[in-house]
Amino acid sequence: MAKNAGGVLLPVSAEPGKGDGEAALFKGSAMTRRGAVAALSYMSCSVLLVMFNKAALSSYKFPCANVITLLQMVCSTCLLYVLRRLKIISFTNSEPSVPSDSLFFVPFRILLRTSPLSLSYLLYMLASMESVRGVNVPMYTTLRRTTVAFTMTMEYFLAKQKHTPPIIGSVALIVFGAFIAGARDLSFDARGYAIVFVANITTAVYLATINRIGKSSGLNSFGLMWCNGLVCGPAVLLLTYIQGDLKKTIEFPYLYSPGFQVVLLFSCTLAFLLNYTIFWNTILNSALTQSMCGNLKDFFTVGLGWVLFGGLPFDLVSLSLLLGHK
């Protein structure tokens, strides 16, 4: 945890030696109360963020989802820089090993060690963007349910994580239900299906990489977010420039509208909290738990979306993926 000026503890990751004796959520459960708080925090932030993204994309008809992603990444990185410069937070689980006036706040070797995390995130984002174009939205959502099986497999290969037979059976039931739901799809597209499964694999690799690097690098959730922003920010900026999204943003008629700017402000704030809770939940619990939470929160997202907006359109599904909601 990190201490701020007032001595308040901020949960940042699973601290060695402190989580082992914590009481379980309920009898027979492997999840602690802190783990439950992390999971619920992630789902709450995710649902709220989708609502504000929905307002930006549909209510204001903002055409550039990638620019929203870029803004959220830049705001998160700048906020982390200010908080670390003021020594309100730390990027490591122990005392920092570099001076506080260092540009990166973490040793360059640690930045290189976290590069697989950033690379997996970029691959995940690109595969997710492409996957939504090949299949219809209901089938896409169905196929994405199989991510939990890929996550469990990647956890085994990357972190040697083994699960009990009841957990394996539950995941198998989810996958079986997804195939039953999609068995009568009349618009079968082999290429589209293949890209969705590639997106599932990259999602699983990303979550498993968070779990592995988060526990081996010595960085807490804030540190992982910082390194991810330093590496991914320039790549996302280049992507938006190549696609012409920056020009479209400058020409957007509601760019200086107070209402639109408030929506973007809340979107960036919630994106920071969402990315934080993704790292926190994955490190404290597991990549499989994070993947399951991603599926579970969809029920609340769809329900709230129908109440507030009368449904969630295709563009919101696409943006949901770009921001790592799965």
Beta strands, then each sheet from edge to edge (+ up, - down):
strand 1: 2-3
strand 2: 9-10
sheet 1: 1+ 2-
end
